[in-house]
Each structure stands twice: as structure tokens, then as C-alpha cells.
């Protein structure tokens, strides 16, 4: 029998909700520090909700 590992979903940087595979989400490096990958779900992108980089505190739409 094969051991099953739990599936870990990526979470949206703006709202904190899990981002399901295959959704119209995006990910990009922080525009300020470039060290953190910002991940945004489809709804937060659509409504232009702010996000905040956990490392440098850069805030963007």
C-alpha cells in the first residue's frame, strides 16, 4: 500500500483562501524586493484587491 501525503494548496496573498489547481490565478515576484512570490486568486485579481508582501511590506493592487 502506498502512503498518501496531504495535498497542500497555494493560498492567495490578498485574501488567504486556497487557490485550486487550474484556476485563473497568477503568481509573480514582489515588485519591490523580488524575493517573495505573490499569488493572487481569480476574484482578487478581478476586483483589484490589495496584497502586501510579507517580507518588505510593499502593498499593491
Residue pairs with C-beta under 8 A, 6 or more apart in sequence:
9 18
9 19
9 20
9 21
10 18
10 19
10 25
10 27
10 39
11 17
11 18
11 19
11 39
12 18
12 19
12 25
12 39
12 40
12 41
12 44
13 38
13 39
13 40
13 51
13 52
13 53
13 54
14 40
14 41
14 44
14 49
14 50
14 51
15 41
15 43
15 44
15 49
17 41
19 25
19 39
19 41
23 41
23 42
24 42
24 45
25 39
25 40
25 41
25 42
25 45
26 39
26 40
26 45
27 37
27 38
27 39
27 40
28 37
28 38
29 35
29 36
29 37
29 38
30 36
30 37
30 38
30 53
30 55
30 56
30 58
31 58
31 60
32 53
32 56
32 58
33 53
33 55
33 56
33 58
35 55
35 56
36 53
36 54
36 55
36 56
38 51
38 53
38 60
40 51
43 49
44 51
48 61
49 61
50 59
50 60
50 61
51 59
51 60
51 61
52 58
52 59
53 59
